[in-house]
Amino acid sequence: MPSRPTTDPSALPYLLCADEVANLLRITRKAVYCMVDRGQLPGVTKIGRRVRFHRDSILTWLERQQQPLH
């Protein structure tokens, strides 16, 4: 079951699942897994067959992706 989006990043769990990252980035879960395969997302941890994401790594990466508007 997908998580509801939150406006408070500190309310997110320390380890995020693919659905939570997808909601945060506003992309599909499939797109998240494609980005993992390409090495495009930071903070990826594999626990058995499951993939989890370190919240702080994702949030820092997202802030760095911002481009100034011209």
mmCIF file of the N, C-alpha and C atoms, coordinates in Angstrom:
data_MODEL
# 
_entry.id   MODEL 
# 
loop_
_atom_site.group_PDB 
_atom_site.id 
_atom_site.type_symbol 
_atom_site.label_atom_id 
_atom_site.label_alt_id 
_atom_site.label_comp_id 
_atom_site.label_asym_id 
_atom_site.label_entity_id 
_atom_site.label_seq_id 
_atom_site.pdbx_PDB_ins_code 
_atom_site.Cartn_x 
_atom_site.Cartn_y 
_atom_site.Cartn_z 
_atom_site.occupancy 
_atom_site.B_iso_or_equiv 
_atom_site.pdbx_formal_charge 
_atom_site.auth_seq_id 
_atom_site.auth_comp_id 
_atom_site.auth_asym_id 
_atom_site.auth_atom_id 
_atom_site.pdbx_PDB_model_num 
ATOM 1   N N  . MET A 1 1  ? 0.837  -1.170 0.000   1.00 0.00 ? 1  MET A N  1 
ATOM 2   C CA . MET A 1 1  ? 0.000  0.000  0.000   1.00 0.00 ? 1  MET A CA 1 
ATOM 3   C C  . MET A 1 1  ? 0.887  1.239  0.000   1.00 0.00 ? 1  MET A C  1 
ATOM 4   N N  . PRO A 1 2  ? 0.717  2.171  -0.964  1.00 0.00 ? 2  PRO A N  1 
ATOM 5   C CA . PRO A 1 2  ? 1.552  3.358  -1.039  1.00 0.00 ? 2  PRO A CA 1 
ATOM 6   C C  . PRO A 1 2  ? 1.327  4.265  0.153   1.00 0.00 ? 2  PRO A C  1 
ATOM 7   N N  . SER A 1 3  ? 2.398  4.925  0.552   1.00 0.00 ? 3  SER A N  1 
ATOM 8   C CA . SER A 1 3  ? 2.315  5.870  1.647   1.00 0.00 ? 3  SER A CA 1 
ATOM 9   C C  . SER A 1 3  ? 1.754  7.190  1.149   1.00 0.00 ? 3  SER A C  1 
ATOM 10  N N  . ARG A 1 4  ? 1.112  7.898  2.061   1.00 0.00 ? 4  ARG A N  1 
ATOM 11  C CA . ARG A 1 4  ? 0.620  9.218  1.702   1.00 0.00 ? 4  ARG A CA 1 
ATOM 12  C C  . ARG A 1 4  ? 1.786  10.194 1.687   1.00 0.00 ? 4  ARG A C  1 
ATOM 13  N N  . PRO A 1 5  ? 1.786  11.153 0.747   1.00 0.00 ? 5  PRO A N  1 
ATOM 14  C CA . PRO A 1 5  ? 2.851  12.142 0.720   1.00 0.00 ? 5  PRO A CA 1 
ATOM 15  C C  . PRO A 1 5  ? 2.830  12.977 1.992   1.00 0.00 ? 5  PRO A C  1 
ATOM 16  N N  . THR A 1 6  ? 3.984  13.442 2.415   1.00 0.00 ? 6  THR A N  1 
ATOM 17  C CA . THR A 1 6  ? 4.075  14.288 3.587   1.00 0.00 ? 6  THR A CA 1 
ATOM 18  C C  . THR A 1 6  ? 4.805  15.570 3.225   1.00 0.00 ? 6  THR A C  1 
ATOM 19  N N  . THR A 1 7  ? 4.462  16.650 3.903   1.00 0.00 ? 7  THR A N  1 
ATOM 20  C CA . THR A 1 7  ? 5.149  17.912 3.656   1.00 0.00 ? 7  THR A CA 1 
ATOM 21  C C  . THR A 1 7  ? 6.295  18.108 4.634   1.00 0.00 ? 7  THR A C  1 
ATOM 22  N N  . ASP A 1 8  ? 6.385  17.281 5.658   1.00 0.00 ? 8  ASP A N  1 
ATOM 23  C CA . ASP A 1 8  ? 7.432  17.386 6.664   1.00 0.00 ? 8  ASP A CA 1 
ATOM 24  C C  . ASP A 1 8  ? 8.423  16.243 6.477   1.00 0.00 ? 8  ASP A C  1 
ATOM 25  N N  . PRO A 1 9  ? 9.606  16.534 5.908   1.00 0.00 ? 9  PRO A N  1 
ATOM 26  C CA . PRO A 1 9  ? 10.587 15.466 5.662   1.00 0.00 ? 9  PRO A CA 1 
ATOM 27  C C  . PRO A 1 9  ? 11.009 14.723 6.919   1.00 0.00 ? 9  PRO A C  1 
ATOM 28  N N  . SER A 1 10 ? 11.009 15.398 8.066   1.00 0.00 ? 10 SER A N  1 
ATOM 29  C CA . SER A 1 10 ? 11.416 14.723 9.297   1.00 0.00 ? 10 SER A CA 1 
ATOM 30  C C  . SER A 1 10 ? 10.381 13.686 9.735   1.00 0.00 ? 10 SER A C  1 
ATOM 31  N N  . ALA A 1 11 ? 9.177  13.753 9.182   1.00 0.00 ? 11 ALA A N  1 
ATOM 32  C CA . ALA A 1 11 ? 8.140  12.773 9.507   1.00 0.00 ? 11 ALA A CA 1 
ATOM 33  C C  . ALA A 1 11 ? 8.338  11.469 8.745   1.00 0.00 ? 11 ALA A C  1 
ATOM 34  N N  . LEU A 1 12 ? 9.232  11.482 7.755   1.00 0.00 ? 12 LEU A N  1 
ATOM 35  C CA . LEU A 1 12 ? 9.504  10.268 6.984   1.00 0.00 ? 12 LEU A CA 1 
ATOM 36  C C  . LEU A 1 12 ? 10.365 9.316  7.811   1.00 0.00 ? 12 LEU A C  1 
ATOM 37  N N  . PRO A 1 13 ? 10.199 8.025  7.610   1.00 0.00 ? 13 PRO A N  1 
ATOM 38  C CA . PRO A 1 13 ? 11.063 7.069  8.320   1.00 0.00 ? 13 PRO A CA 1 
ATOM 39  C C  . PRO A 1 13 ? 12.507 7.186  7.840   1.00 0.00 ? 13 PRO A C  1 
ATOM 40  N N  . TYR A 1 14 ? 13.437 6.718  8.667   1.00 0.00 ? 14 TYR A N  1 
ATOM 41  C CA . TYR A 1 14 ? 14.861 6.781  8.338   1.00 0.00 ? 14 TYR A CA 1 
ATOM 42  C C  . TYR A 1 14 ? 15.164 6.026  7.040   1.00 0.00 ? 14 TYR A C  1 
ATOM 43  N N  . LEU A 1 15 ? 14.584 4.841  6.875   1.00 0.00 ? 15 LEU A N  1 
ATOM 44  C CA . LEU A 1 15 ? 14.728 4.070  5.639   1.00 0.00 ? 15 LEU A CA 1 
ATOM 45  C C  . LEU A 1 15 ? 13.412 4.121  4.881   1.00 0.00 ? 15 LEU A C  1 
ATOM 46  N N  . LEU A 1 16 ? 13.479 4.553  3.627   1.00 0.00 ? 16 LEU A N  1 
ATOM 47  C CA . LEU A 1 16 ? 12.290 4.664  2.789   1.00 0.00 ? 16 LEU A CA 1 
ATOM 48  C C  . LEU A 1 16 ? 12.179 3.460  1.865   1.00 0.00 ? 16 LEU A C  1 
ATOM 49  N N  . CYS A 1 17 ? 10.960 3.080  1.551   1.00 0.00 ? 17 CYS A N  1 
ATOM 50  C CA . CYS A 1 17 ? 10.736 2.039  0.547   1.00 0.00 ? 17 CYS A CA 1 
ATOM 51  C C  . CYS A 1 17 ? 10.581 2.719  -0.814  1.00 0.00 ? 17 CYS A C  1 
ATOM 52  N N  . ALA A 1 18 ? 10.541 1.941  -1.854  1.00 0.00 ? 18 ALA A N  1 
ATOM 53  C CA . ALA A 1 18 ? 10.457 2.485  -3.215  1.00 0.00 ? 18 ALA A CA 1 
ATOM 54  C C  . ALA A 1 18 ? 9.188  3.309  -3.417  1.00 0.00 ? 18 ALA A C  1 
ATOM 55  N N  . ASP A 1 19 ? 8.079  2.894  -2.830  1.00 0.00 ? 19 ASP A N  1 
ATOM 56  C CA . ASP A 1 19 ? 6.838  3.656  -2.964  1.00 0.00 ? 19 ASP A CA 1 
ATOM 57  C C  . ASP A 1 19 ? 6.963  5.041  -2.326  1.00 0.00 ? 19 ASP A C  1 
ATOM 58  N N  . GLU A 1 20 ? 7.620  5.119  -1.181  1.00 0.00 ? 20 GLU A N  1 
ATOM 59  C CA . GLU A 1 20 ? 7.798  6.411  -0.518  1.00 0.00 ? 20 GLU A CA 1 
ATOM 60  C C  . GLU A 1 20 ? 8.706  7.330  -1.321  1.00 0.00 ? 20 GLU A C  1 
ATOM 61  N N  . VAL A 1 21 ? 9.765  6.775  -1.902  1.00 0.00 ? 21 VAL A N  1 
ATOM 62  C CA . VAL A 1 21 ? 10.654 7.571  -2.753  1.00 0.00 ? 21 VAL A CA 1 
ATOM 63  C C  . VAL A 1 21 ? 9.899  8.020  -4.002  1.00 0.00 ? 21 VAL A C  1 
ATOM 64  N N  . ALA A 1 22 ? 9.115  7.137  -4.579  1.00 0.00 ? 22 ALA A N  1 
ATOM 65  C CA . ALA A 1 22 ? 8.324  7.488  -5.760  1.00 0.00 ? 22 ALA A CA 1 
ATOM 66  C C  . ALA A 1 22 ? 7.365  8.634  -5.450  1.00 0.00 ? 22 ALA A C  1 
ATOM 67  N N  . ASN A 1 23 ? 6.696  8.569  -4.297  1.00 0.00 ? 23 ASN A N  1 
ATOM 68  C CA . ASN A 1 23 ? 5.791  9.649  -3.902  1.00 0.00 ? 23 ASN A CA 1 
ATOM 69  C C  . ASN A 1 23 ? 6.551  10.950 -3.704  1.00 0.00 ? 23 ASN A C  1 
ATOM 70  N N  . LEU A 1 24 ? 7.696  10.872 -3.071  1.00 0.00 ? 24 LEU A N  1 
ATOM 71  C CA . LEU A 1 24 ? 8.506  12.057 -2.803  1.00 0.00 ? 24 LEU A CA 1 
ATOM 72  C C  . LEU A 1 24 ? 8.969  12.708 -4.102  1.00 0.00 ? 24 LEU A C  1 
ATOM 73  N N  . LEU A 1 25 ? 9.394  11.896 -5.066  1.00 0.00 ? 25 LEU A N  1 
ATOM 74  C CA . LEU A 1 25 ? 9.893  12.403 -6.346  1.00 0.00 ? 25 LEU A CA 1 
ATOM 75  C C  . LEU A 1 25 ? 8.787  12.601 -7.380  1.00 0.00 ? 25 LEU A C  1 
ATOM 76  N N  . ARG A 1 26 ? 7.587  12.134 -7.051  1.00 0.00 ? 26 ARG A N  1 
ATOM 77  C CA . ARG A 1 26 ? 6.427  12.220 -7.945  1.00 0.00 ? 26 ARG A CA 1 
ATOM 78  C C  . ARG A 1 26 ? 6.687  11.488 -9.268  1.00 0.00 ? 26 ARG A C  1 
ATOM 79  N N  . ILE A 1 27 ? 7.221  10.274 -9.121  1.00 0.00 ? 27 ILE A N  1 
ATOM 80  C CA . ILE A 1 27 ? 7.462  9.391  -10.258 1.00 0.00 ? 27 ILE A CA 1 
ATOM 81  C C  . ILE A 1 27 ? 6.885  8.019  -9.903  1.00 0.00 ? 27 ILE A C  1 
ATOM 82  N N  . THR A 1 28 ? 6.963  7.086  -10.822 1.00 0.00 ? 28 THR A N  1 
ATOM 83  C CA . THR A 1 28 ? 6.440  5.748  -10.563 1.00 0.00 ? 28 THR A CA 1 
ATOM 84  C C  . THR A 1 28 ? 7.473  4.912  -9.808  1.00 0.00 ? 28 THR A C  1 
ATOM 85  N N  . ARG A 1 29 ? 6.983  3.861  -9.183  1.00 0.00 ? 29 ARG A N  1 
ATOM 86  C CA . ARG A 1 29 ? 7.876  2.926  -8.496  1.00 0.00 ? 29 ARG A CA 1 
ATOM 87  C C  . ARG A 1 29 ? 8.829  2.275  -9.504  1.00 0.00 ? 29 ARG A C  1 
ATOM 88  N N  . LYS A 1 30 ? 8.326  1.985  -10.692 1.00 0.00 ? 30 LYS A N  1 
ATOM 89  C CA . LYS A 1 30 ? 9.165  1.400  -11.736 1.00 0.00 ? 30 LYS A CA 1 
ATOM 90  C C  . LYS A 1 30 ? 10.309 2.344  -12.099 1.00 0.00 ? 30 LYS A C  1 
ATOM 91  N N  . ALA A 1 31 ? 10.023 3.640  -12.171 1.00 0.00 ? 31 ALA A N  1 
ATOM 92  C CA . ALA A 1 31 ? 11.065 4.628  -12.471 1.00 0.00 ? 31 ALA A CA 1 
ATOM 93  C C  . ALA A 1 31 ? 12.118 4.659  -11.366 1.00 0.00 ? 31 ALA A C  1 
ATOM 94  N N  . VAL A 1 32 ? 11.692 4.494  -10.108 1.00 0.00 ? 32 VAL A N  1 
ATOM 95  C CA . VAL A 1 32 ? 12.636 4.443  -8.988  1.00 0.00 ? 32 VAL A CA 1 
ATOM 96  C C  . VAL A 1 32 ? 13.584 3.265  -9.177  1.00 0.00 ? 32 VAL A C  1 
ATOM 97  N N  . TYR A 1 33 ? 13.042 2.088  -9.486  1.00 0.00 ? 33 TYR A N  1 
ATOM 98  C CA . TYR A 1 33 ? 13.885 0.908  -9.673  1.00 0.00 ? 33 TYR A CA 1 
ATOM 99  C C  . TYR A 1 33 ? 14.818 1.069  -10.879 1.00 0.00 ? 33 TYR A C  1 
ATOM 100 N N  . CYS A 1 34 ? 14.366 1.730  -11.930 1.00 0.00 ? 34 CYS A N  1 
ATOM 101 C CA . CYS A 1 34 ? 15.234 1.996  -13.082 1.00 0.00 ? 34 CYS A CA 1 
ATOM 102 C C  . CYS A 1 34 ? 16.387 2.911  -12.678 1.00 0.00 ? 34 CYS A C  1 
ATOM 103 N N  . MET A 1 35 ? 16.097 3.921  -11.865 1.00 0.00 ? 35 MET A N  1 
ATOM 104 C CA . MET A 1 35 ? 17.143 4.825  -11.396 1.00 0.00 ? 35 MET A CA 1 
ATOM 105 C C  . MET A 1 35 ? 18.139 4.089  -10.495 1.00 0.00 ? 35 MET A C  1 
ATOM 106 N N  . VAL A 1 36 ? 17.657 3.138  -9.708  1.00 0.00 ? 36 VAL A N  1 
ATOM 107 C CA . VAL A 1 36 ? 18.549 2.325  -8.874  1.00 0.00 ? 36 VAL A CA 1 
ATOM 108 C C  . VAL A 1 36 ? 19.476 1.518  -9.767  1.00 0.00 ? 36 VAL A C  1 
ATOM 109 N N  . ASP A 1 37 ? 18.920 0.863  -10.782 1.00 0.00 ? 37 ASP A N  1 
ATOM 110 C CA . ASP A 1 37 ? 19.721 0.048  -11.702 1.00 0.00 ? 37 ASP A CA 1 
ATOM 111 C C  . ASP A 1 37 ? 20.791 0.869  -12.413 1.00 0.00 ? 37 ASP A C  1 
ATOM 112 N N  . ARG A 1 38 ? 20.489 2.139  -12.685 1.00 0.00 ? 38 ARG A N  1 
ATOM 113 C CA . ARG A 1 38 ? 21.438 3.023  -13.372 1.00 0.00 ? 38 ARG A CA 1 
ATOM 114 C C  . ARG A 1 38 ? 22.406 3.721  -12.412 1.00 0.00 ? 38 ARG A C  1 
ATOM 115 N N  . GLY A 1 39 ? 22.223 3.508  -11.107 1.00 0.00 ? 39 GLY A N  1 
ATOM 116 C CA . GLY A 1 39 ? 23.084 4.151  -10.121 1.00 0.00 ? 39 GLY A CA 1 
ATOM 117 C C  . GLY A 1 39 ? 22.811 5.639  -9.968  1.00 0.00 ? 39 GLY A C  1 
ATOM 118 N N  . GLN A 1 40 ? 21.579 6.069  -10.234 1.00 0.00 ? 40 GLN A N  1 
ATOM 119 C CA . GLN A 1 40 ? 21.242 7.483  -10.220 1.00 0.00 ? 40 GLN A CA 1 
ATOM 120 C C  . GLN A 1 40 ? 20.707 7.980  -8.878  1.00 0.00 ? 40 GLN A C  1 
ATOM 121 N N  . LEU A 1 41 ? 20.411 7.087  -7.960  1.00 0.00 ? 41 LEU A N  1 
ATOM 122 C CA . LEU A 1 41 ? 19.897 7.495  -6.649  1.00 0.00 ? 41 LEU A CA 1 
ATOM 123 C C  . LEU A 1 41 ? 20.911 7.161  -5.561  1.00 0.00 ? 41 LEU A C  1 
ATOM 124 N N  . PRO A 1 42 ? 21.107 8.081  -4.620  1.00 0.00 ? 42 PRO A N  1 
ATOM 125 C CA . PRO A 1 42 ? 22.038 7.825  -3.520  1.00 0.00 ? 42 PRO A CA 1 
ATOM 126 C C  . PRO A 1 42 ? 21.345 7.104  -2.370  1.00 0.00 ? 42 PRO A C  1 
ATOM 127 N N  . GLY A 1 43 ? 22.153 6.609  -1.454  1.00 0.00 ? 43 GLY A N  1 
ATOM 128 C CA . GLY A 1 43 ? 21.619 6.058  -0.208  1.00 0.00 ? 43 GLY A CA 1 
ATOM 129 C C  . GLY A 1 43 ? 20.874 4.754  -0.361  1.00 0.00 ? 43 GLY A C  1 
ATOM 130 N N  . VAL A 1 44 ? 21.183 3.991  -1.391  1.00 0.00 ? 44 VAL A N  1 
ATOM 131 C CA . VAL A 1 44 ? 20.485 2.727  -1.639  1.00 0.00 ? 44 VAL A CA 1 
ATOM 132 C C  . VAL A 1 44 ? 21.097 1.637  -0.764  1.00 0.00 ? 44 VAL A C  1 
ATOM 133 N N  . THR A 1 45 ? 20.236 0.912  -0.056  1.00 0.00 ? 45 THR A N  1 
ATOM 134 C CA . THR A 1 45 ? 20.648 -0.218 0.771   1.00 0.00 ? 45 THR A CA 1 
ATOM 135 C C  . THR A 1 45 ? 19.799 -1.415 0.395   1.00 0.00 ? 45 THR A C  1 
ATOM 136 N N  . LYS A 1 46 ? 20.450 -2.523 0.158   1.00 0.00 ? 46 LYS A N  1 
ATOM 137 C CA . LYS A 1 46 ? 19.712 -3.754 -0.132  1.00 0.00 ? 46 LYS A CA 1 
ATOM 138 C C  . LYS A 1 46 ? 19.695 -4.619 1.115   1.00 0.00 ? 46 LYS A C  1 
ATOM 139 N N  . ILE A 1 47 ? 18.508 -4.999 1.521   1.00 0.00 ? 47 ILE A N  1 
ATOM 140 C CA . ILE A 1 47 ? 18.307 -5.883 2.667   1.00 0.00 ? 47 ILE A CA 1 
ATOM 141 C C  . ILE A 1 47 ? 17.644 -7.142 2.110   1.00 0.00 ? 47 ILE A C  1 
ATOM 142 N N  . GLY A 1 48 ? 18.455 -8.154 1.914   1.00 0.00 ? 48 GLY A N  1 
ATOM 143 C CA . GLY A 1 48 ? 17.936 -9.333 1.217   1.00 0.00 ? 48 GLY A CA 1 
ATOM 144 C C  . GLY A 1 48 ? 17.601 -8.941 -0.212  1.00 0.00 ? 48 GLY A C  1 
ATOM 145 N N  . ARG A 1 49 ? 16.368 -9.197 -0.617  1.00 0.00 ? 49 ARG A N  1 
ATOM 146 C CA . ARG A 1 49 ? 15.917 -8.823 -1.959  1.00 0.00 ? 49 ARG A CA 1 
ATOM 147 C C  . ARG A 1 49 ? 15.261 -7.451 -1.984  1.00 0.00 ? 49 ARG A C  1 
ATOM 148 N N  . ARG A 1 50 ? 15.083 -6.861 -0.812  1.00 0.00 ? 50 ARG A N  1 
ATOM 149 C CA . ARG A 1 50 ? 14.412 -5.562 -0.732  1.00 0.00 ? 50 ARG A CA 1 
ATOM 150 C C  . ARG A 1 50 ? 15.408 -4.414 -0.865  1.00 0.00 ? 50 ARG A C  1 
ATOM 151 N N  . VAL A 1 51 ? 14.934 -3.332 -1.449  1.00 0.00 ? 51 VAL A N  1 
ATOM 152 C CA . VAL A 1 51 ? 15.751 -2.128 -1.601  1.00 0.00 ? 51 VAL A CA 1 
ATOM 153 C C  . VAL A 1 51 ? 15.163 -1.050 -0.702  1.00 0.00 ? 51 VAL A C  1 
ATOM 154 N N  . ARG A 1 52 ? 16.021 -0.427 0.077   1.00 0.00 ? 52 ARG A N  1 
ATOM 155 C CA . ARG A 1 52 ? 15.610 0.686  0.933   1.00 0.00 ? 52 ARG A CA 1 
ATOM 156 C C  . ARG A 1 52 ? 16.510 1.868  0.648   1.00 0.00 ? 52 ARG A C  1 
ATOM 157 N N  . PHE A 1 53 ? 16.042 3.053  1.004   1.00 0.00 ? 53 PHE A N  1 
ATOM 158 C CA . PHE A 1 53 ? 16.736 4.294  0.699   1.00 0.00 ? 53 PHE A CA 1 
ATOM 159 C C  . PHE A 1 53 ? 16.891 5.113  1.974   1.00 0.00 ? 53 PHE A C  1 
ATOM 160 N N  . HIS A 1 54 ? 18.091 5.624  2.207   1.00 0.00 ? 54 HIS A N  1 
ATOM 161 C CA . HIS A 1 54 ? 18.335 6.468  3.369   1.00 0.00 ? 54 HIS A CA 1 
ATOM 162 C C  . HIS A 1 54 ? 17.680 7.828  3.125   1.00 0.00 ? 54 HIS A C  1 
ATOM 163 N N  . ARG A 1 55 ? 16.736 8.172  3.992   1.00 0.00 ? 55 ARG A N  1 
ATOM 164 C CA . ARG A 1 55 ? 15.959 9.406  3.852   1.00 0.00 ? 55 ARG A CA 1 
ATOM 165 C C  . ARG A 1 55 ? 16.851 10.637 3.652   1.00 0.00 ? 55 ARG A C  1 
ATOM 166 N N  . ASP A 1 56 ? 17.850 10.814 4.508   1.00 0.00 ? 56 ASP A N  1 
ATOM 167 C CA . ASP A 1 56 ? 18.671 12.025 4.441   1.00 0.00 ? 56 ASP A CA 1 
ATOM 168 C C  . ASP A 1 56 ? 19.461 12.100 3.137   1.00 0.00 ? 56 ASP A C  1 
ATOM 169 N N  . SER A 1 57 ? 19.928 10.971 2.634   1.00 0.00 ? 57 SER A N  1 
ATOM 170 C CA . SER A 1 57 ? 20.652 10.959 1.358   1.00 0.00 ? 57 SER A CA 1 
ATOM 171 C C  . SER A 1 57 ? 19.746 11.378 0.214   1.00 0.00 ? 57 SER A C  1 
ATOM 172 N N  . ILE A 1 58 ? 18.520 10.880 0.215   1.00 0.00 ? 58 ILE A N  1 
ATOM 173 C CA . ILE A 1 58 ? 17.558 11.226 -0.841  1.00 0.00 ? 58 ILE A CA 1 
ATOM 174 C C  . ILE A 1 58 ? 17.207 12.707 -0.770  1.00 0.00 ? 58 ILE A C  1 
ATOM 175 N N  . LEU A 1 59 ? 16.937 13.225 0.434   1.00 0.00 ? 59 LEU A N  1 
ATOM 176 C CA . LEU A 1 59 ? 16.553 14.624 0.574   1.00 0.00 ? 59 LEU A CA 1 
ATOM 177 C C  . LEU A 1 59 ? 17.695 15.565 0.193   1.00 0.00 ? 59 LEU A C  1 
ATOM 178 N N  . THR A 1 60 ? 18.920 15.235 0.584   1.00 0.00 ? 60 THR A N  1 
ATOM 179 C CA . THR A 1 60 ? 20.085 16.053 0.216   1.00 0.00 ? 60 THR A CA 1 
ATOM 180 C C  . THR A 1 60 ? 20.292 16.035 -1.289  1.00 0.00 ? 60 THR A C  1 
ATOM 181 N N  . TRP A 1 61 ? 20.196 14.844 -1.882  1.00 0.00 ? 61 TRP A N  1 
ATOM 182 C CA . TRP A 1 61 ? 20.340 14.701 -3.334  1.00 0.00 ? 61 TRP A CA 1 
ATOM 183 C C  . TRP A 1 61 ? 19.278 15.531 -4.058  1.00 0.00 ? 61 TRP A C  1 
ATOM 184 N N  . LEU A 1 62 ? 18.052 15.484 -3.559  1.00 0.00 ? 62 LEU A N  1 
ATOM 185 C CA . LEU A 1 62 ? 16.953 16.214 -4.187  1.00 0.00 ? 62 LEU A CA 1 
ATOM 186 C C  . LEU A 1 62 ? 17.210 17.721 -4.138  1.00 0.00 ? 62 LEU A C  1 
ATOM 187 N N  . GLU A 1 63 ? 17.696 18.214 -3.022  1.00 0.00 ? 63 GLU A N  1 
ATOM 188 C CA . GLU A 1 63 ? 18.020 19.646 -2.913  1.00 0.00 ? 63 GLU A CA 1 
ATOM 189 C C  . GLU A 1 63 ? 19.108 20.040 -3.906  1.00 0.00 ? 63 GLU A C  1 
ATOM 190 N N  . ARG A 1 64 ? 20.078 19.180 -4.118  1.00 0.00 ? 64 ARG A N  1 
ATOM 191 C CA . ARG A 1 64 ? 21.186 19.477 -5.038  1.00 0.00 ? 64 ARG A CA 1 
ATOM 192 C C  . ARG A 1 64 ? 20.764 19.427 -6.503  1.00 0.00 ? 64 ARG A C  1 
ATOM 193 N N  . GLN A 1 65 ? 19.628 18.810 -6.787  1.00 0.00 ? 65 GLN A N  1 
ATOM 194 C CA . GLN A 1 65 ? 19.144 18.715 -8.165  1.00 0.00 ? 65 GLN A CA 1 
ATOM 195 C C  . GLN A 1 65 ? 18.505 19.996 -8.641  1.00 0.00 ? 65 GLN A C  1 
ATOM 196 N N  . GLN A 1 66 ? 18.226 20.924 -7.728  1.00 0.00 ? 66 GLN A N  1 
ATOM 197 C CA . GLN A 1 66 ? 17.561 22.158 -8.112  1.00 0.00 ? 66 GLN A CA 1 
ATOM 198 C C  . GLN A 1 66 ? 18.443 22.979 -9.039  1.00 0.00 ? 66 GLN A C  1 
ATOM 199 N N  . GLN A 1 67 ? 17.840 23.453 -10.105 1.00 0.00 ? 67 GLN A N  1 
ATOM 200 C CA . GLN A 1 67 ? 18.534 24.293 -11.075 1.00 0.00 ? 67 GLN A CA 1 
ATOM 201 C C  . GLN A 1 67 ? 17.940 25.693 -10.983 1.00 0.00 ? 67 GLN A C  1 
ATOM 202 N N  . PRO A 1 68 ? 18.773 26.727 -11.024 1.00 0.00 ? 68 PRO A N  1 
ATOM 203 C CA . PRO A 1 68 ? 18.217 28.075 -11.016 1.00 0.00 ? 68 PRO A CA 1 
ATOM 204 C C  . PRO A 1 68 ? 17.421 28.309 -12.296 1.00 0.00 ? 68 PRO A C  1 
ATOM 205 N N  . LEU A 1 69 ? 16.284 28.966 -12.151 1.00 0.00 ? 69 LEU A N  1 
ATOM 206 C CA . LEU A 1 69 ? 15.458 29.291 -13.311 1.00 0.00 ? 69 LEU A CA 1 
ATOM 207 C C  . LEU A 1 69 ? 16.011 30.530 -13.998 1.00 0.00 ? 69 LEU A C  1 
ATOM 208 N N  . HIS A 1 70 ? 16.018 30.491 -15.315 1.00 0.00 ? 70 HIS A N  1 
ATOM 209 C CA . HIS A 1 70 ? 16.525 31.648 -16.087 1.00 0.00 ? 70 HIS A CA 1 
ATOM 210 C C  . HIS A 1 70 ? 15.384 32.407 -16.679 1.00 0.00 ? 70 HIS A C  1 
# 
